[in-house]
Amino acid sequence: MERAYLCHMIVVTGAAGFIGSALVGELLRQGWQDIVAVDDFSRPDKAPNLADKTLTAKVDRKDFFTWLDANEKLVQFIFHLGARTDTTEFNVAIFDELNLHYSQRMWEACVKYGIPLVYASSAATYGGGELGYSDHDDSLPQRLHPLNPYGESKNDFDKWALAQERKPFFWAGLKFFNVYGPNEYHKGRMASVVFHAFNQIGATGGMKLFRSHRPDYKDGEQLRDFVYVKDVCNVCIFLMEHRTHSGLYNLGSGTARTFLDLARATFQAMGKEEAITFVDTPADIRDKYQYFTEADMSKLRGIGYTTPFHTLEDGVTDYVTNYLVPHKYL
């Protein structure tokens, strides 16, 4: 698709990571040609995510603000997707540095230079979901109780952003739900359940899911809002192109599905017979485990985003057959 702004420099932080590299790939596919990738490029396992992508520049995250001071007149938009995303990390200082303080500097730079900003928040801000999953009430972040330091750091920044008198002229914080899809080969334990299912089924012929430790949920019937990374990219680009309604936005599919649904879709996409067993949820995350998440997507729909989201079956089939089986990148 031809774009009006081919000299429209777009910065993507976290560009070597899962969602960031997928967004870079989709921007390039749609005709955006002037992209600056920001990340810690020292990890060789993330290098393939950007290997075949034509970039204007790669900037180390530690050097970014110096780079921006020199290049701010060229930058038209920033996607700040870089973050520490490990939900099993409990060193609060790491999250304060990377998720809170770095994001505050990014916000203040966007205010100073008049640059619109989309940043990554997380559905982890909602904690156990006791207060629901609505993004309409800007007072809700003050009452949320995330279940881990990662979620706390994301909620802390959302609260800080909402409280600022000076804001970028357009900004959006995206509360990503359970994102899956291409370019997560490097994520290890934190990769999506689809990725782990594909590898387990390929290696053993079967899939182990976490047992339920609550009487109101049967084994494998814990519910999550699984959202395909291609849909995440489409929403990001929509917000960049429209820039009309600032605020926090949920970014899920809007439909909760069970882990059994996901496992069955993966078996089907691989052409394998179902063989699902259950193991105890690891003790270190058991009391932090969400049993139900589902994004209320009415706020995003209300500003004109009409593109349908992939169903779980369609997303898993595309991911497995077009990326995991041939080991390709988006």
C-alpha positions as CSV (number, residue, x, y, z in Angstrom):
1,M,0.0,0.0,0.0
2,E,1.5,3.4,-1.0
3,R,1.7,5.9,1.8
4,A,1.6,9.7,1.7
5,Y,4.5,10.0,4.1
6,L,7.5,8.1,2.8
7,C,9.9,10.4,4.6
8,H,8.0,10.1,7.8
9,M,10.6,8.9,10.3
10,I,9.1,6.5,12.8
11,V,11.0,5.3,15.9
12,V,10.3,1.9,17.4
13,T,11.8,1.1,20.7
14,G,12.1,-2.6,21.7
15,A,12.5,-3.0,17.9
16,A,14.5,-6.3,18.2
17,G,11.9,-7.8,20.5
18,F,8.7,-9.7,19.7
19,I,6.1,-7.0,19.2
20,G,8.5,-4.3,18.2
21,S,10.1,-6.3,15.4
22,A,6.7,-7.5,14.1
23,L,5.6,-3.8,14.0
24,V,8.7,-2.9,12.1
25,G,8.0,-5.7,9.6
26,E,4.4,-4.6,9.1
27,L,5.3,-0.9,8.7
28,L,7.8,-1.9,6.0
29,R,5.2,-4.1,4.3
30,Q,2.7,-1.3,4.3
31,G,5.2,1.1,2.6
32,W,6.7,3.1,5.5
33,Q,10.3,3.4,4.6
34,D,12.1,5.6,7.2
35,I,12.3,3.5,10.4
36,V,14.7,3.8,13.3
37,A,15.1,0.8,15.5
38,V,16.0,1.3,19.2
39,D,17.0,-1.5,21.5
40,D,19.8,-3.2,23.4
41,F,21.3,-5.0,20.4
42,S,23.7,-7.1,22.5
43,R,21.5,-10.3,22.4
44,P,22.4,-12.5,19.4
45,D,19.2,-14.5,19.9
46,K,17.1,-11.4,19.0
47,A,19.2,-10.5,15.9
48,P,17.2,-12.6,13.4
49,N,14.0,-10.5,14.2
50,L,15.5,-7.6,12.3
51,A,18.0,-9.4,10.0
52,D,16.0,-8.9,6.7
53,K,14.5,-5.5,7.5
54,T,15.8,-2.3,5.9
55,L,16.3,0.3,8.6
56,T,17.3,4.0,8.5
57,A,19.3,3.5,11.7
58,K,19.8,1.2,14.7
59,V,20.3,3.2,18.0
60,D,21.2,1.6,21.3
61,R,18.6,2.4,24.0
62,K,21.3,4.0,26.2
63,D,22.1,6.4,23.5
64,F,18.6,7.1,22.3
65,F,17.9,10.4,24.1
66,T,21.2,11.9,22.9
67,W,20.3,10.7,19.4
68,L,16.8,12.2,19.7
69,D,18.2,15.6,20.7
70,A,20.1,15.7,17.5
71,N,17.4,14.3,15.2
72,E,14.1,15.4,16.8
73,K,13.1,17.5,13.7
74,L,13.1,14.4,11.6
75,V,11.0,12.2,13.9
76,Q,7.3,12.1,13.2
77,F,6.2,9.4,15.5
78,I,7.5,7.1,18.4
79,F,6.3,3.7,19.3
80,H,7.7,3.0,22.7
81,L,7.5,-0.8,23.0
82,G,10.8,-1.5,24.8
83,A,10.3,-2.8,28.3
84,R,11.4,-5.5,30.7
85,T,8.5,-8.0,30.3
86,D,9.4,-10.9,32.5
87,T,6.5,-11.5,34.8
88,T,8.6,-13.9,36.9
89,E,11.2,-11.2,37.7
90,F,10.8,-9.7,41.2
91,N,13.6,-7.2,41.3
92,V,11.6,-4.0,41.4
93,A,14.7,-1.8,40.7
94,I,15.0,-3.3,37.2
95,F,11.4,-2.4,36.4
96,D,11.7,1.1,37.8
97,E,14.7,1.7,35.6
98,L,13.4,0.2,32.3
99,N,9.6,0.4,32.5
100,L,9.0,3.5,34.6
101,H,11.9,6.0,34.5
102,Y,12.9,5.4,30.9
103,S,9.2,5.7,29.8
104,Q,9.0,9.0,31.8
105,R,12.0,10.4,29.9
106,M,10.4,9.2,26.6
107,W,7.1,11.0,27.5
108,E,8.9,14.2,28.5
109,A,11.0,14.2,25.3
110,C,7.8,13.8,23.2
111,V,6.2,16.7,25.0
112,K,9.4,18.8,24.5
113,Y,9.7,18.1,20.8
114,G,6.0,17.8,19.8
115,I,6.2,14.1,18.9
116,P,3.1,11.8,19.1
117,L,3.6,8.7,21.2
118,V,2.2,5.2,21.5
119,Y,3.5,3.2,24.3
120,A,3.2,-0.4,25.6
121,S,1.1,-0.8,28.8
122,S,-0.2,-4.3,29.7
123,A,-3.3,-6.2,30.8
124,A,-1.1,-7.2,33.7
125,T,-2.1,-3.9,35.2
126,Y,-5.6,-5.3,35.8
127,G,-4.3,-7.8,38.4
128,G,-6.7,-10.6,39.1
129,G,-9.5,-8.8,37.2
130,E,-11.6,-8.1,40.3
131,L,-12.4,-4.6,39.0
132,G,-13.0,-5.8,35.4
133,Y,-11.2,-5.0,32.2
134,S,-12.6,-1.7,31.1
135,D,-10.4,1.1,29.7
136,H,-13.1,3.8,29.9
137,D,-12.5,5.0,33.4
138,D,-9.3,7.0,33.9
139,S,-9.6,6.7,37.6
140,L,-9.4,2.9,37.5
141,P,-5.6,2.7,37.4
142,Q,-5.5,4.3,40.9
143,R,-7.5,1.3,42.3
144,L,-5.8,-1.6,40.5
145,H,-3.7,-4.1,42.2
146,P,-1.4,-5.9,39.7
147,L,-0.1,-9.4,40.8
148,N,3.6,-8.9,40.1
149,P,6.3,-6.1,39.8
150,Y,6.0,-6.1,36.0
151,G,2.3,-5.2,36.2
152,E,3.0,-2.7,39.0
153,S,5.6,-0.9,36.8
154,K,3.2,-0.7,33.9
155,N,0.4,0.6,36.1
156,D,2.7,3.1,37.8
157,F,3.5,4.6,34.4
158,D,-0.1,4.7,33.3
159,K,-1.0,6.5,36.5
160,W,1.9,8.9,36.1
161,A,1.0,9.6,32.5
162,L,-2.7,10.3,33.3
163,A,-1.6,12.7,36.0
164,Q,0.7,14.9,33.9
165,E,-0.4,18.4,33.0
166,R,1.8,18.4,30.0
167,K,1.1,15.6,27.6
168,P,2.2,14.8,24.0
169,F,-0.4,16.3,21.6
170,F,-1.4,12.7,20.8
171,W,-0.6,9.7,23.0
172,A,-2.0,6.2,23.6
173,G,-1.0,3.6,26.1
174,L,-1.9,0.1,24.9
175,K,-2.8,-2.6,27.4
176,F,-1.7,-5.7,25.6
177,F,-3.4,-8.8,26.5
178,N,-1.9,-12.3,25.6
179,V,-0.1,-11.6,22.4
180,Y,1.2,-14.5,20.3
181,G,2.7,-14.8,16.8
182,P,5.9,-14.6,14.8
183,N,9.2,-13.3,16.1
184,E,9.0,-14.7,19.7
185,Y,11.6,-17.4,19.1
186,H,14.0,-15.7,21.6
187,K,11.5,-15.3,24.5
188,G,12.1,-18.6,26.3
189,R,9.8,-19.2,29.2
190,M,7.9,-15.9,28.5
191,A,7.0,-17.0,24.9
192,S,3.3,-17.5,24.1
193,V,1.5,-20.8,24.9
194,V,1.1,-21.4,21.2
195,F,4.9,-21.3,20.8
196,H,5.4,-23.8,23.7
197,A,2.5,-26.0,22.4
198,F,4.1,-26.2,19.0
199,N,7.5,-27.2,20.4
200,Q,6.1,-29.7,22.9
201,I,3.8,-31.3,20.4
202,G,6.7,-31.5,17.9
203,A,9.0,-33.1,20.4
204,T,6.7,-35.4,22.4
205,G,3.5,-35.7,20.4
206,G,1.6,-34.2,23.4
207,M,0.9,-30.9,25.3
208,K,1.0,-30.3,29.0
209,L,-1.3,-27.5,30.3
210,F,-1.4,-26.1,33.8
211,R,-3.9,-27.8,36.2
212,S,-6.5,-25.5,37.7
213,H,-6.0,-24.8,41.4
214,R,-9.4,-23.2,41.8
215,P,-12.6,-25.2,42.2
216,D,-14.6,-22.9,39.9
217,Y,-12.4,-23.7,36.9
218,K,-11.8,-27.1,35.4
219,D,-8.3,-28.1,34.3
220,G,-7.4,-26.3,31.0
221,E,-10.5,-24.1,31.2
222,Q,-8.7,-21.1,32.5
223,L,-9.6,-18.2,30.2
224,R,-7.4,-15.7,28.4
225,D,-7.8,-13.0,25.8
226,F,-5.3,-14.3,23.1
227,V,-4.6,-11.6,20.5
228,Y,-2.5,-12.2,17.3
229,V,0.5,-10.0,16.9
230,K,-0.6,-9.0,13.4
231,D,-3.8,-7.4,14.9
232,V,-1.6,-5.6,17.4
233,C,0.4,-4.1,14.6
234,N,-2.7,-3.0,12.7
235,V,-4.0,-1.2,15.8
236,C,-0.7,0.5,16.3
237,I,-0.6,1.8,12.7
238,F,-4.3,2.9,12.9
239,L,-3.5,5.0,15.9
240,M,-0.4,6.5,14.2
241,E,-2.5,7.4,11.1
242,H,-5.5,8.9,13.0
243,R,-4.1,10.5,16.2
244,T,-7.5,11.8,17.3
245,H,-8.3,10.4,20.8
246,S,-5.5,10.2,23.3
247,G,-5.7,7.8,26.3
248,L,-5.4,4.3,27.6
249,Y,-6.7,1.5,25.3
250,N,-7.1,-2.2,25.7
251,L,-5.6,-4.3,23.0
252,G,-6.9,-7.8,23.0
253,S,-9.2,-9.7,20.7
254,G,-12.2,-9.0,22.9
255,T,-13.0,-12.7,23.3
256,A,-11.8,-14.9,26.1
257,R,-10.8,-18.5,25.1
258,T,-9.6,-21.5,27.1
259,F,-6.2,-22.9,27.1
260,L,-7.8,-26.1,25.9
261,D,-9.1,-24.2,22.8
262,L,-5.6,-23.0,22.1
263,A,-4.0,-26.4,22.5
264,R,-6.6,-28.0,20.2
265,A,-6.2,-25.3,17.6
266,T,-2.4,-26.0,17.7
267,F,-2.8,-29.7,17.3
268,Q,-5.2,-29.1,14.4
269,A,-2.8,-26.6,12.7
270,M,0.0,-29.2,13.0
271,G,-2.2,-32.0,11.7
272,K,-1.6,-34.0,14.9
273,E,-4.0,-36.0,17.1
274,E,-4.8,-34.4,20.4
275,A,-2.9,-35.6,23.4
276,I,-3.4,-33.1,26.3
277,T,-2.3,-33.7,29.9
278,F,-2.1,-31.5,33.0
279,V,0.7,-30.5,35.4
280,D,0.6,-28.4,38.5
281,T,1.1,-24.6,38.0
282,P,4.6,-23.7,39.2
283,A,4.6,-22.7,42.8
284,D,6.4,-19.4,42.1
285,I,3.6,-18.1,40.0
286,R,0.6,-20.0,41.4
287,D,-0.7,-17.1,43.6
288,K,-0.1,-14.6,40.8
289,Y,-2.0,-16.5,38.2
290,Q,-4.9,-15.0,36.3
291,Y,-7.8,-17.3,35.6
292,F,-9.8,-15.0,33.4
293,T,-8.9,-12.0,31.2
294,E,-11.0,-10.4,28.4
295,A,-10.5,-7.0,26.9
296,D,-13.4,-4.6,26.6
297,M,-12.7,-3.3,23.1
298,S,-15.5,-0.8,22.9
299,K,-13.3,2.2,23.4
300,L,-11.0,1.4,20.4
301,R,-14.1,0.5,18.3
302,G,-15.7,3.8,19.4
303,I,-12.9,5.8,17.7
304,G,-13.4,4.1,14.4
305,Y,-11.3,0.9,14.4
306,T,-13.5,-1.5,12.5
307,T,-11.0,-4.1,11.3
308,P,-12.0,-7.6,12.5
309,F,-9.5,-9.4,14.8
310,H,-8.3,-12.9,13.9
311,T,-10.2,-15.7,15.6
312,L,-8.0,-17.9,17.8
313,E,-8.2,-20.7,15.3
314,D,-7.3,-18.5,12.3
315,G,-4.4,-16.8,14.2
316,V,-2.9,-20.1,15.4
317,T,-3.2,-21.7,12.0
318,D,-1.5,-18.7,10.3
319,Y,1.2,-18.6,12.9
320,V,1.9,-22.4,12.9
321,T,1.7,-23.0,9.1
322,N,3.4,-19.8,7.8
323,Y,5.9,-19.1,10.5
324,L,6.6,-21.8,13.0
325,V,6.8,-24.8,10.6
326,P,9.1,-23.0,8.1
327,H,10.8,-21.1,11.0
328,K,10.1,-17.7,9.4
329,Y,9.9,-14.2,10.7
330,L,7.3,-11.4,10.2
